[in-house]
């Protein structure tokens, strides 16, 4: 085992992005909880006048969680993992530090402005790509700067072979760059005329069915390269580090990495089943969605088998619990998605609450759990302090786990109920229910979902508090811990 | 072994990723651009007022709860009308199919709801549909629709994508000033069917409240 003793890593950027991860995580989840409550109790739509309606807030929830919380988490962990697996400190290059800091501030200010723009209804109405063109440009610049950081650090590395996590971060960078650029192609109308109208407004380069195809190629794969690829990269680093176990199989990691790269992007058209997209594309989307189980489960099983013979750690290290639960939810989510992508199932599931249910068992159970676990692992090393409270961590784990289970079970029931009611006919073949019948019936499930949101948010606050106390009053450590994270 | 070599050569590694992730887009998406962008034979682009309404629809993000895609099932055609065709969307930028039906589909709502119905419904949805969880959009009765931006959009798509707008659609401010009365006349036709005094007064004064543009757009969905 190679010793890290000779190198002092620079965690300043990692710390900065950790703060943003927690800040945007809280904001995104708070708005999510509010809009969940609005569906159960519509009076809550009028707290902020025009700016407080469900429809205005929903993109703020999604974009803050995706581009605020998750992307911050990706950056925070990259600036930590990158140095360590490449065996080079950020402090060795003034240039890379400058780029990193520039990117941080640009990203922070850009994300805040973009969020405000959504509040005012400045939106291109493409899901998870609502930002109008000036904000898209900021995103592109930030992303390029991050690319320079990644490539730059790889360029000055000491360890010649790229560890598995680096493959995933590299893929995240390249994938999102390609997807974001093509999907957001738009012409600003102000500049295409003699300065007529609103300078922020633009019109998509694609129309109708083509626009839908590009959008869902993007929408589905932004999930791939934002919510899957870098998160897998994180667990490939943090689980072996925390448990002291070697990755179970190198070959399995090869198979699942290249499999994921090839297969994932084909599956986007499963968002457009039964639409006006040509049948062969829909069929391809369905088929590749099912094939996608292989590389997804490949990674998850590789992680679970890494714990082989060491399952006792699960009982006494809550951090291992977070990561094992995360990979388990990853497995659940990646079997659920392909099931929904089968045409006959999709006919019932599409347009219903089963879809947000699916998204959230993946995101709450897998993405957020893994990012929180990563921060729990990094904090004692970045701040040279012990985790403030193991008990609080345990309590948070169970509270949030129950919250996720309540979320997806209530949405499964809601989605299937609504899907079946929409198509129900009486003995004469007439529709049995008016649309509003299929809405009012969902009230209890919406209420349960809102409750689960509150529970999850409280859990996230417990996490934030624990990290804050770790930073400020955790017991100081004389040296960086090697494997298991110390906690009081 | 090839992969061991690849892992030590970041440039080729990145190139390999880029190639592998490009296949799907090239094979699955690009071919459609040659074919499915074609409009139906008698499809007309939206008027400037309707475009302004579409922009209100986007601003208040109606698509977070409403789809515009009627799937080819009997339960859907019974409820919403004929199933949707690709050629109907040829001038829609962006597409507004939506992905969630918290409320019903709107692709042919112009066939079965009236100006009057929308006016009342947008002001207080639960009064018209008891049990509705849709928020009221009262601010649309006072906010003004941005018809100049809608005109700029029409001119842009005409020049960039040959969307068949007439020869009077030009990039200049003079052309917009000449077209403006036409938009106001369309707005007046909608407002004549409405009851809200403030809206009527605004239209009489040459302004277009958001609700007027939105209703024009919803009425055009057929």
Interface residues (C-beta under 8 A of the other chain):
Chain A: X38 X39 X42 X45 X46 X49 X50 X53 X54 X55 X56 X58 X59 X121 X122 X123 X124 X125 X126 X127 X151 X154 X155 X160 X161 X162 X167 X170 X171 X174 X175 X178 X182 X187 X189 X190 X192 X193 X194 X195 X196 X197 X198 X201 X203 X204 X205 X206 X207 X208 X209 X210 X211 X212 X213 X214 X215 X217 X254 X258 X261 X262 X264 X265 X266 X268 X269 X271 X274 X275 X276 X277 X278 X281 X284 X285 X288 X347 X350 X351 X352 X353 X355 X356 X422 X423 X424 X425 X430 X431 X435 X436 X439 X440
Chain B: X3 X4 X7 X8 X10 X13 X14 X17 X18 X20 X21 X22 X23 X24 X25 X28 X29 X32 X33 X35 X36 X37 X55 X57 X58 X59 X60 X61 X62 X63 X64 X65 X67 X69 X71 X72 X73 X75 X76 X78 X79 X84 X85 X86 X88 X89 X90 X91 X92 X93 X94 X95 X96 X97 X98 X99 X100 X101 X102 X103 X104 X126 X129 X130 X131 X132 X133 X134 X135 X136 X137 X139 X143 X146 X148 X149 X150 X151 X152 X153 X155 X156 X157 X159 X160 X161 X171 X172 X173 X176
